C-alpha cells in the first residue's frame, strides 16, 4: 500500500465530488419556483431544450457552466450568467448551442452574459462550427446597462459577429422560444434563418408598454411581435412551430442537410484507451500544490496506449515535450515537469519552474509542431520563470520571450489544461487565456494567479506596513499575523479554478477523467477550420 498515493487519491476524489455538487446547484438555474413558471407556459427549460436538440448517443462539453459564480449577489445572482453553452452534435454535425435561461432574471443580459455569448461565438468562428441560438430573453439588465452596452466587447459585438459569421459562411440558426426584446431582437434576425414558437415566442424592438409610452399606441405583445405577425405579415421569421419540441425537431432536420465542412487535415487514427489506468491520476497528483511529482506519469494516463514520443528528453528537463495521440488525434504535448531534476551541467532545477534550457527546448518543439501541422496541448503546473542573477545573466528574459513568441504566433490549434499552478509569466508561456487556446479547462486542483498565495500575501503585507509607517503608525506582531491571515485567505480565494471559471478565464472546471474528451472534441472542431495563415515567429533574440 502506498500511503502517499492513497492520501492524494482521497483528496482529489473529494475535489471532484465538490465539483459535481457545485454543478448540480448550477443546473438548477433560477430555482424550482422560476422553473415551474416556465413549465406553466408550456416551455422546456434551457437545459432541457439543449438535451432534446443534441444527439443523445454523442458526447458534449459545456462552456462556462460556472460563469458569474459568486457575482451579482446584490441582484440575486446569475447562475451560468443566465445562458447555457454547449459543444455537441445535432444530426451528426458538431456545433455550438447557446440557450438563454429564462429562469434567471427572465434571461436578462448581465455583463458576464455578454462575455459568455461572445466566447460561444468566438469558438464557432475559430472552428467554423455551425451555431444555434435558442433565444428566450428579456434583453439587457438595465441597472447595469453601462457595463453591457457601449464598449467594443459588449452587447453590440454579438450582432457584429452575426454579420461576420454570415459573410464567412458559418451557419447560424436561431429559434425564438420566448421573449426577444430591443437590441436582442437583432441576434435571431441577423442569423441565417429564424424560427418562432407560436404563443410563447415574440420579437420586437419595443414591447407594448414602451410603445404605449412612446407613441400612445395600445397593443398587446402577441399582436405586436408574435408568431402570426412575423410569419404571416412582416416576414421577419421563416418558420412557425406549435411548441418547443416541434421547433427543435425542425432544427435537427435542417442540420441533417448541411454540406460537409472543409477539412484541416489533422492526423487521426483509430482511438485507443491509455494502457495505464486513467483513475491513477487521482493518486499521482499531490494533495498539495508545493509537492513534487513526475508529470510523465500524468501524460501516460492521457495518451492512447500510454505511448509518448519524448522530445529532447535529457535537455531542458523542467518542461516535458513530446508527441502522442489523444482519442486517435496526433498531438504535441508541452507540460511542466514538477519533480526536481539535475541538468548535465550539474545544476539542480526546481519542479514547475521554467529555465532557459527548457524555454529554448519548448520553443523549438512548438515550431516543429507548426511545421508538421500537429495540434498543441499545454499542461500547466508552472510557478514561473527562474529568477536570480545567474538566470538573468544567462538570458532568461530572451529565452522566455522566445517561448512566448512561438506560442503567440502558432497557427496550429492550441488546447490548454490547468492541472495545478499557473502563475505569472509561466501562464503566458504555457498558452494561458491571453494566447488564444481553442479551449482552456482547469482541473479542481488548479491555481491561477500572478504568484503563489504565501509569497503574494507577504508582499501585500509589506506594502500595507510601508503605508502605515509613512503615516507614523506601527502594527503589533499579533495584529500583523492576523492581517497576514486575512490577506492570504482573500488572495487564495481569488486563485481557485472556480474564481477563474466565473470570469471565463477558463472555459470550465472538469474531472481529470474528462480531459481526453475535451481535447478530442476540441481538435475535431478545429479540424473543420483549415489553417490559412503562414507560421512566422518574427524577430527572435538568440
C-alpha positions as CSV (number, residue, x, y, z in Angstrom):
1,X,0.0,0.0,0.0
2,X,1.3,3.5,-1.0
3,X,0.1,5.8,1.8
4,X,1.0,9.0,-0.2
5,X,-0.9,7.7,-3.3
6,X,-3.9,6.9,-1.2
7,X,-3.9,10.3,0.5
8,X,-3.6,12.0,-2.9
9,X,-6.4,9.8,-4.2
10,X,-8.8,10.7,-1.4
11,X,-8.0,14.4,-1.7
12,X,-8.5,14.6,-5.4
13,X,-11.7,12.5,-5.4
14,X,-13.1,14.8,-2.8
15,X,-12.3,17.8,-5.1
16,X,-14.2,16.0,-7.9
17,X,-17.1,15.3,-5.6
18,X,-17.2,19.0,-4.7
19,X,-17.1,19.9,-8.4
20,X,-20.1,17.7,-9.1
21,X,-22.1,19.1,-6.2
22,X,-21.4,22.6,-7.4
23,X,-22.6,21.7,-10.9
24,X,-25.8,20.2,-9.5
25,X,-26.5,23.6,-8.0
26,X,-25.7,25.4,-11.2
27,X,-28.0,23.2,-13.2
28,X,-31.0,24.4,-11.1
29,X,-30.7,27.8,-12.8
30,X,-33.0,30.3,-11.2
31,X,-34.5,27.7,-8.9
32,X,-37.6,25.5,-8.8
33,X,-40.1,28.3,-8.4
34,X,-38.9,30.1,-11.5
35,X,-38.7,26.8,-13.4
36,X,-42.3,26.0,-12.6
37,X,-43.4,29.3,-14.1
38,X,-41.7,28.4,-17.4
39,X,-43.3,25.0,-17.4
40,X,-46.8,26.5,-16.8
41,X,-46.3,28.3,-20.2
42,X,-45.6,25.0,-21.9
43,X,-42.0,25.7,-22.4
44,X,-39.0,23.5,-21.9
45,X,-36.2,24.8,-19.7
46,X,-32.9,25.9,-21.3
47,X,-31.0,22.7,-20.5
48,X,-34.0,20.5,-21.5
49,X,-34.0,22.3,-24.9
50,X,-30.4,21.6,-25.4
51,X,-30.7,18.0,-24.3
52,X,-33.6,17.5,-26.7
53,X,-31.7,19.0,-29.5
54,X,-28.3,17.3,-29.2
55,X,-27.7,13.7,-30.4
56,X,-28.2,11.5,-27.3
57,X,-25.5,9.0,-28.3
58,X,-22.7,11.5,-28.8
59,X,-20.6,13.4,-26.2
60,X,-20.9,17.1,-25.4
61,X,-18.9,19.6,-23.4
62,X,-20.2,22.6,-21.6
63,X,-18.6,26.0,-21.8
64,X,-18.9,28.5,-18.9
65,X,-21.0,26.5,-16.5
66,X,-19.5,28.5,-13.6
67,X,-19.7,31.9,-15.4
68,X,-20.7,34.6,-13.0
69,X,-20.4,32.2,-10.0
70,X,-20.4,34.4,-6.8
71,X,-21.1,37.6,-8.8
72,X,-24.1,39.9,-8.9
73,X,-25.1,38.8,-5.4
74,X,-26.8,42.2,-4.8
75,X,-29.0,41.4,-7.8
76,X,-29.8,37.9,-6.6
77,X,-27.1,36.1,-8.5
78,X,-26.9,35.0,-12.1
79,X,-26.2,31.2,-12.4
80,X,-24.2,30.3,-15.5
81,X,-24.5,34.0,-16.5
82,X,-28.1,33.3,-17.5
83,X,-27.2,31.4,-20.6
84,X,-26.2,27.7,-21.3
85,X,-23.5,27.0,-23.9
86,X,-22.6,23.5,-25.1
87,X,-20.5,22.0,-27.9
88,X,-22.2,18.9,-29.2
89,X,-23.7,17.2,-32.2
90,X,-27.0,17.8,-33.9
91,X,-27.9,15.2,-36.6
92,X,-24.3,14.1,-36.5
93,X,-22.9,17.6,-37.2
94,X,-20.7,19.1,-34.5
95,X,-21.9,22.6,-33.5
96,X,-22.2,25.2,-30.7
97,X,-25.6,25.6,-29.0
98,X,-26.5,28.8,-27.0
99,X,-29.7,28.8,-24.9
100,X,-30.9,31.7,-22.8
101,X,-32.1,30.6,-19.3
102,X,-35.4,32.4,-18.7
103,X,-35.4,31.1,-15.1
104,X,-32.6,33.5,-14.4
105,X,-34.0,37.1,-14.3
106,X,-36.2,36.3,-17.3
107,X,-33.0,35.6,-19.3
108,X,-31.8,39.2,-19.0
109,X,-28.3,40.1,-20.1
110,X,-25.8,40.8,-17.4
111,X,-22.2,41.8,-18.3
112,X,-21.0,38.2,-18.0
113,X,-23.9,37.1,-20.2
114,X,-22.5,39.2,-23.0
115,X,-19.0,37.9,-22.4
116,X,-20.1,34.3,-22.4
117,X,-22.1,34.8,-25.6
118,X,-19.1,36.3,-27.2
119,X,-17.0,33.4,-26.1
120,X,-19.5,31.0,-27.7
121,X,-19.3,33.0,-31.0
122,X,-15.5,33.0,-30.8
123,X,-15.5,29.2,-30.6
124,X,-17.8,29.0,-33.6
125,X,-15.8,31.5,-35.6
126,X,-12.3,30.0,-34.9
127,X,-13.5,26.5,-35.7
128,X,-16.1,27.3,-38.4
129,X,-18.7,25.4,-36.4
130,X,-22.5,26.0,-37.0
131,X,-24.0,27.9,-34.1
132,X,-27.6,27.5,-32.9
133,X,-29.2,30.2,-30.7
134,X,-32.3,29.2,-28.6
135,X,-33.5,32.7,-27.7
136,X,-35.6,33.5,-24.6
137,X,-34.5,36.8,-23.1
138,X,-35.9,40.0,-21.7
139,X,-32.9,41.9,-23.0
140,X,-30.3,44.0,-21.3
141,X,-30.4,44.2,-17.5
142,X,-31.0,47.9,-17.4
143,X,-29.4,48.7,-14.0
144,X,-26.1,47.5,-15.4
145,X,-26.5,48.8,-19.0
146,X,-23.3,50.9,-18.7
147,X,-21.3,47.6,-18.3
148,X,-23.1,45.9,-21.2
149,X,-24.0,48.3,-23.9
150,X,-21.4,50.6,-25.4
151,X,-17.9,49.2,-25.4
152,X,-16.1,47.1,-28.1
153,X,-16.5,43.7,-26.3
154,X,-20.1,44.5,-25.1
155,X,-23.6,43.6,-26.4
156,X,-23.2,45.2,-29.9
157,X,-20.2,43.0,-30.7
158,X,-22.6,40.0,-30.8
159,X,-24.5,41.4,-33.7
160,X,-21.3,42.4,-35.4
161,X,-20.2,38.8,-35.1
162,X,-23.5,37.6,-36.5
163,X,-22.8,39.7,-39.6
164,X,-19.1,38.5,-39.9
165,X,-20.1,34.8,-39.5
166,X,-22.8,35.1,-42.1
167,X,-20.3,36.7,-44.6
168,X,-17.9,33.8,-43.9
169,X,-20.4,31.1,-44.5
170,X,-20.6,29.9,-40.8
171,X,-24.1,28.6,-40.4
172,X,-26.3,30.4,-37.8
173,X,-29.8,29.2,-36.9
174,X,-32.0,30.9,-34.3
175,X,-35.1,29.8,-32.6
176,X,-37.3,32.4,-30.9
177,X,-38.7,30.4,-28.0
178,X,-39.7,33.2,-25.6
179,X,-39.2,37.0,-25.3
180,X,-36.8,38.6,-27.7
181,X,-36.7,42.3,-27.0
182,X,-35.0,45.5,-28.2
183,X,-31.3,45.1,-29.3
184,X,-31.7,41.4,-28.5
185,X,-34.1,41.1,-31.4
186,X,-31.3,41.6,-33.8
187,X,-29.5,38.4,-32.8
188,X,-32.0,35.9,-34.3
189,X,-32.9,38.1,-37.2
190,X,-29.2,38.5,-38.1
191,X,-28.8,34.8,-38.2
192,X,-29.2,32.9,-41.5
193,X,-32.7,31.8,-40.6
194,X,-35.0,32.2,-37.7
195,X,-38.0,30.2,-36.4
196,X,-40.5,31.1,-33.8
197,X,-42.7,29.1,-31.4
198,X,-46.4,30.1,-31.6
199,X,-47.9,31.5,-28.4
200,X,-44.6,31.8,-26.4
201,X,-42.2,33.4,-28.9
202,X,-42.2,37.1,-29.6
203,X,-39.7,39.5,-31.1
204,X,-39.9,43.3,-31.3
205,X,-37.7,46.4,-30.9
206,X,-40.0,47.8,-28.2
207,X,-42.6,46.0,-26.0
208,X,-46.2,47.0,-25.6
209,X,-45.5,49.2,-22.5
210,X,-42.8,51.1,-24.2
211,X,-44.9,51.5,-27.4
212,X,-47.7,52.9,-25.3
213,X,-45.4,55.3,-23.6
214,X,-43.5,56.4,-26.7
215,X,-46.3,56.8,-29.3
216,X,-49.5,56.2,-27.4
217,X,-50.5,53.0,-29.3
218,X,-52.3,50.5,-27.2
219,X,-51.4,47.0,-28.4
220,X,-50.6,43.6,-26.8
221,X,-47.2,41.8,-27.2
222,X,-48.6,38.9,-29.2
223,X,-50.2,41.2,-31.8
224,X,-47.1,43.4,-31.8
225,X,-44.5,40.7,-32.3
226,X,-45.9,37.2,-32.0
227,X,-45.5,34.2,-34.4
228,X,-48.5,35.1,-36.6
229,X,-47.4,38.7,-37.0
230,X,-43.8,37.8,-38.1
231,X,-44.6,34.6,-40.1
232,X,-47.7,35.9,-41.9
233,X,-47.5,39.7,-42.0
234,X,-43.9,41.1,-41.6
235,X,-42.0,38.1,-42.9
236,X,-39.3,38.6,-40.3
237,X,-39.3,34.9,-39.2
238,X,-39.0,31.9,-41.6
239,X,-40.8,29.1,-39.7
240,X,-43.6,28.9,-37.2
241,X,-43.9,25.9,-34.9
242,X,-46.6,25.0,-32.3
243,X,-44.3,24.1,-29.5
244,X,-40.6,23.8,-28.4
245,X,-40.3,20.2,-29.4
246,X,-41.5,20.9,-33.0
247,X,-39.2,23.8,-33.3
248,X,-36.2,21.8,-32.1
249,X,-37.2,18.9,-34.5
250,X,-37.1,21.4,-37.3
251,X,-33.6,22.5,-36.4
252,X,-32.5,18.9,-36.3
253,X,-33.9,18.4,-39.8
254,X,-32.2,21.4,-41.2
255,X,-28.9,20.4,-39.7
256,X,-29.1,17.0,-41.3
257,X,-28.9,18.6,-44.7
258,X,-25.8,20.7,-44.2
259,X,-23.0,20.2,-46.7
260,X,-19.8,18.7,-45.3
261,X,-17.3,21.0,-43.7
262,X,-13.8,21.6,-45.0
263,X,-11.0,19.5,-43.5
264,X,-7.9,21.0,-41.9
265,X,-6.1,17.7,-42.3
266,X,-5.0,16.9,-38.7
267,X,-4.0,13.3,-38.4
268,X,-6.2,10.8,-36.7
269,X,-6.1,7.0,-36.4
270,X,-8.3,4.6,-34.5
271,X,-8.7,5.6,-30.9
272,X,-7.2,3.5,-28.1
273,X,-7.5,4.0,-24.3
274,X,-4.3,4.5,-22.3
275,X,-2.8,1.2,-21.2
276,X,-2.2,2.6,-17.7
277,X,-5.2,3.2,-15.6
278,X,-6.6,6.7,-16.0
279,X,-8.0,6.8,-12.5
280,X,-4.4,6.6,-11.1
281,X,-4.2,10.3,-11.9
282,X,-6.1,11.0,-8.6
283,X,-3.3,9.2,-6.7
284,X,-0.4,10.7,-8.7
285,X,-1.4,14.3,-8.4
286,X,-0.3,15.5,-4.9
287,X,-2.8,16.8,-2.3
288,X,-0.6,20.0,-2.0
289,X,0.5,22.3,-4.8
290,X,4.0,22.5,-3.4
291,X,4.7,18.8,-3.6
292,X,6.7,17.3,-6.5
293,X,5.6,14.5,-8.8
294,X,6.5,13.2,-12.3
295,X,4.4,14.8,-15.0
296,X,5.2,12.0,-17.3
297,X,3.0,9.7,-15.2
298,X,0.1,12.0,-15.8
299,X,0.8,12.2,-19.6
300,X,1.0,8.4,-19.9
301,X,-2.6,8.2,-18.5
302,X,-3.9,10.7,-21.0
303,X,-2.4,9.4,-24.3
304,X,-3.5,6.5,-26.4
305,X,-1.8,3.2,-25.5
306,X,0.2,5.2,-22.9
307,X,2.7,5.8,-25.8
308,X,4.6,9.1,-25.7
309,X,7.5,10.0,-28.1
310,X,9.5,12.4,-25.9
311,X,11.5,15.3,-27.5
312,X,14.9,16.2,-26.1
313,X,14.3,14.0,-23.0
314,X,17.6,14.8,-21.3
315,X,17.7,18.5,-22.1
316,X,15.7,21.3,-20.6
317,X,14.1,18.8,-18.2
318,X,11.8,21.2,-16.3
319,X,9.5,21.1,-19.4
320,X,8.4,17.8,-20.9
321,X,7.7,17.9,-24.6
322,X,6.7,15.1,-27.0
323,X,4.3,13.5,-29.4
324,X,1.4,11.3,-28.7
325,X,-2.3,10.6,-29.6
326,X,-5.4,11.5,-27.7
327,X,-8.5,9.6,-28.9
328,X,-6.7,8.9,-32.1
329,X,-5.7,12.5,-32.8
330,X,-2.0,13.3,-33.1
331,X,-0.9,15.9,-30.6
332,X,2.2,17.7,-29.4
333,X,2.3,18.0,-25.6
334,X,4.1,20.7,-23.7
335,X,4.0,20.1,-19.9
336,X,5.7,21.4,-16.8
337,X,7.8,18.8,-15.0
338,X,7.1,19.0,-11.3
339,X,9.9,16.9,-9.9
340,X,13.3,18.3,-9.1
341,X,15.7,17.5,-11.9
342,X,19.5,17.7,-12.4
343,X,21.0,19.1,-15.6
344,X,24.1,17.6,-17.3
345,X,25.9,20.8,-16.1
346,X,25.2,19.7,-12.5
347,X,22.5,22.3,-11.9
348,X,19.6,21.3,-9.7
349,X,16.3,22.6,-11.2
350,X,13.1,23.1,-9.2
351,X,10.0,21.4,-10.5
352,X,7.4,23.7,-12.1
353,X,10.0,26.4,-12.9
354,X,10.9,27.3,-16.5
355,X,14.6,27.7,-17.0
356,X,16.5,29.0,-20.1
357,X,17.2,25.5,-21.5
358,X,13.6,24.3,-21.0
359,X,12.2,27.5,-22.6
360,X,14.6,27.0,-25.6
361,X,13.5,23.4,-25.9
362,X,9.8,24.2,-25.8
363,X,10.1,26.9,-28.4
364,X,11.8,24.6,-30.8
365,X,9.2,21.9,-30.2
366,X,6.3,24.3,-30.7
367,X,7.9,25.4,-34.0
368,X,8.3,21.7,-35.1
369,X,4.6,21.1,-34.4
370,X,3.7,24.0,-36.5
371,X,5.9,22.7,-39.3
372,X,4.2,19.3,-39.0
373,X,0.7,20.6,-38.6
374,X,0.2,18.9,-35.3
375,X,-2.2,20.5,-32.7
376,X,-0.6,21.5,-29.4
377,X,-1.7,20.6,-25.8
378,X,-0.4,22.5,-22.9
379,X,-0.5,21.0,-19.4
380,X,0.0,23.7,-16.7
381,X,1.7,23.2,-13.4
382,X,4.0,26.2,-13.5
383,X,5.3,28.6,-10.8
384,X,7.0,30.9,-13.3
385,X,10.4,31.5,-14.8
386,X,13.6,31.1,-12.8
387,X,14.8,34.3,-11.2
388,X,18.2,35.5,-9.7
389,X,21.5,36.8,-11.0
390,X,22.6,33.5,-12.6
391,X,19.3,33.3,-14.6
392,X,19.4,36.9,-15.6
393,X,23.0,36.7,-16.8
394,X,22.1,33.5,-18.7
395,X,19.4,35.4,-20.6
396,X,16.2,34.0,-19.1
397,X,14.2,37.0,-20.4
398,X,15.2,36.5,-24.0
399,X,14.6,32.7,-23.7
400,X,11.2,33.3,-22.1
401,X,10.4,35.9,-24.7
402,X,11.3,33.3,-27.4
403,X,8.8,30.8,-25.9
404,X,6.0,33.4,-25.6
405,X,6.7,34.5,-29.2
406,X,6.3,31.0,-30.6
407,X,3.2,30.3,-28.6
408,X,1.6,33.6,-29.7
409,X,2.4,33.1,-33.4
410,X,1.5,29.4,-33.6
411,X,-1.1,28.7,-36.3
412,X,-2.0,25.1,-35.3
413,X,-4.8,24.9,-32.8
414,X,-3.8,25.1,-29.1
415,X,-5.6,23.5,-26.1
416,X,-4.8,24.2,-22.5
417,X,-5.4,22.3,-19.3
418,X,-4.5,23.8,-16.0
419,X,-3.7,20.8,-13.7
420,X,-2.0,22.7,-10.8
421,X,-0.3,26.0,-10.5
422,X,-0.5,28.6,-13.3
423,X,1.5,31.6,-12.1
424,X,2.8,34.8,-13.6
425,X,4.6,34.8,-16.9
426,X,4.5,31.0,-16.8
427,X,0.8,31.2,-17.5
428,X,1.6,33.2,-20.6
429,X,4.4,31.0,-22.0
430,X,2.2,27.9,-21.4
431,X,-0.6,29.3,-23.5
432,X,-2.9,30.9,-20.9
433,X,-6.2,32.5,-22.0
434,X,-4.5,35.6,-23.5
435,X,-2.8,33.4,-26.1
436,X,-5.9,32.1,-27.8
437,X,-6.2,28.4,-26.9
438,X,-9.2,27.0,-28.8
439,X,-10.4,25.6,-25.4
440,X,-9.0,26.1,-21.9
441,X,-10.2,24.0,-18.9
442,X,-9.0,23.5,-15.4
443,X,-8.9,20.6,-13.0
444,X,-10.3,21.2,-9.5
445,X,-6.7,21.2,-8.3
446,X,-5.8,24.3,-10.3
447,X,-4.4,27.6,-9.0
448,X,-4.3,30.6,-11.3
449,X,-2.6,33.9,-10.2
450,X,0.3,36.2,-10.7
451,X,2.2,34.4,-7.9
452,X,1.6,31.9,-5.1
453,X,-0.6,32.9,-2.2
454,X,2.1,32.8,0.5
455,X,4.5,35.0,-1.5
456,X,1.8,37.4,-2.6
457,X,0.4,37.8,0.9
458,X,3.8,38.7,2.3
459,X,4.4,41.3,-0.4
460,X,0.9,42.8,0.1
461,X,1.5,42.9,3.9
462,X,4.8,44.7,3.3
463,X,3.0,47.3,1.2
464,X,0.4,47.9,3.9
465,X,3.2,48.1,6.6
466,X,5.1,50.7,4.5
467,X,1.9,52.8,4.0
468,X,1.3,52.8,7.8
469,X,4.9,53.7,8.6
470,X,4.6,56.6,6.2
471,X,1.8,57.9,8.5
472,X,3.8,57.3,11.6
473,X,1.9,54.2,12.6
474,X,3.2,50.7,13.5
475,X,1.5,47.3,13.7
476,X,1.8,45.0,16.7
477,X,3.1,41.5,15.9
478,X,-0.3,39.8,16.7
479,X,-2.1,42.3,14.5
480,X,0.4,41.7,11.8
481,X,-0.2,37.9,11.9
482,X,-4.0,38.5,11.8
483,X,-3.6,40.8,8.8
484,X,-1.4,38.3,7.1
485,X,-4.0,35.6,7.5
486,X,-6.7,37.9,6.2
487,X,-4.7,38.8,3.1
488,X,-3.7,35.2,2.5
489,X,-7.3,33.9,2.7
490,X,-8.6,36.6,0.4
491,X,-5.8,36.1,-2.1
492,X,-6.2,32.3,-2.1
493,X,-9.9,32.7,-2.7
494,X,-9.0,34.5,-5.9
495,X,-6.7,31.8,-7.2
496,X,-9.2,28.9,-7.2
497,X,-10.4,27.4,-10.6
498,X,-13.9,28.4,-9.8
499,X,-12.9,32.1,-9.4
500,X,-11.2,31.8,-12.8
501,X,-14.2,30.0,-14.3
502,X,-16.7,32.5,-13.0
503,X,-14.9,35.2,-15.0
504,X,-14.3,33.0,-18.0
505,X,-10.5,33.0,-17.7
506,X,-11.0,29.3,-18.2
507,X,-13.9,27.6,-20.1
508,X,-14.8,25.4,-17.2
509,X,-13.6,23.1,-14.4
510,X,-13.6,19.4,-15.2
511,X,-12.9,16.0,-13.7
512,X,-9.4,14.9,-14.8
513,X,-11.1,11.9,-16.5
514,X,-12.9,14.2,-18.9
515,X,-9.6,15.7,-20.3
516,X,-9.3,13.3,-23.2
517,X,-12.9,14.0,-24.3
518,X,-12.4,17.8,-24.1
519,X,-9.2,17.7,-26.2
520,X,-10.6,15.2,-28.7
521,X,-13.8,17.2,-29.3
522,X,-11.7,20.4,-29.5
523,X,-9.4,19.0,-32.2
524,X,-12.4,17.6,-34.1
525,X,-13.9,21.2,-34.1
526,X,-10.6,22.7,-35.1
527,X,-10.3,20.2,-38.0
528,X,-13.3,21.9,-39.6
529,X,-11.2,25.1,-40.0
530,X,-8.3,24.8,-42.4
531,X,-5.1,26.8,-41.5
532,X,-4.9,29.9,-43.7
533,X,-2.1,31.8,-42.0
534,X,1.6,31.1,-42.6
535,X,3.6,30.3,-39.5
536,X,6.1,33.1,-38.8
537,X,7.6,33.9,-35.4
538,X,9.0,37.3,-36.5
539,X,12.2,38.6,-34.8
540,X,13.6,36.4,-32.0
541,X,16.6,37.1,-29.9
542,X,19.1,34.2,-29.8
